[in-house]
């Protein structure tokens, strides 16, 4: 097996659980962000889209992890 789903090398598993607003809130707080429920609900589809994009990447050599960015404009 090759690519980003090799256990112990990459942190993105081949199948990820669906995020909820509560889970996203916990993740945001762990990063020092205090977002409202409305802000979290608006971000949820964007985060899910990013995760889907990462899940679609299957041919990255094991030494590399996909880069991602999040910017609030």
C-alpha positions in Angstrom: 0.0 0.0 0.0 1.3 3.5 -0.8 0.3 7.0 -0.3 -1.0 9.1 2.5 -3.0 6.4 4.2 -0.1 4.4 5.5 -0.6 4.1 9.3 2.0 5.9 11.4 3.2 8.1 8.5 0.3 10.4 7.7 -2.4 11.8 10.0 -5.2 11.7 7.6 -6.9 8.3 7.7 -8.5 6.9 4.5 -12.0 7.4 5.9 -12.8 10.2 8.3 -15.8 10.6 10.5 -18.3 13.3 9.5 -17.7 16.5 11.5 -20.4 18.1 13.6 -20.7 21.6 14.9 -19.8 20.3 18.4 -16.7 18.5 17.1 -15.7 21.6 15.1 -16.1 23.7 18.2 -13.9 21.5 20.2 -11.2 21.6 17.5 -11.5 25.4 17.2 -11.1 25.8 21.0 -8.1 23.5 21.0 -6.5 26.1 18.6 -7.5 29.0 20.7 -10.5 30.1 18.7 -13.8 31.0 20.3 -16.3 30.9 17.5 -20.1 31.3 17.7 -22.5 28.6 16.7 -23.4 30.6 13.6 -19.7 30.9 12.6 -19.1 27.2 13.2 -22.2 26.3 11.1 -20.9 28.5 8.3 -17.4 26.9 8.4 -18.6 23.3 8.6 -19.3 22.8 4.9 -16.0 24.4 4.0 -14.0 22.2 6.4 -15.9 19.1 5.1 -15.0 20.1 1.5 -11.4 20.5 2.4 -11.4 17.1 4.1 -13.1 15.5 1.0 -10.3 17.0 -1.1 -7.6 15.5 1.1 -9.4 12.1 1.0 -9.4 12.2 -2.8 -5.6 12.5 -2.9 -4.2 9.0 -3.2 -0.9 9.2 -5.0 1.3 11.2 -2.7 4.6 9.6 -1.9 4.7 8.4 1.8 7.3 11.0 2.8 4.9 13.9 2.1 1.7 15.0 3.7 -0.8 17.2 1.8 -0.6 20.9 2.7 -3.8 22.8 3.6 -4.6 26.4 4.3 -7.4 28.2 6.0 -7.8 31.9 5.5 -10.6 34.2 6.7 -10.9 37.1 4.3 
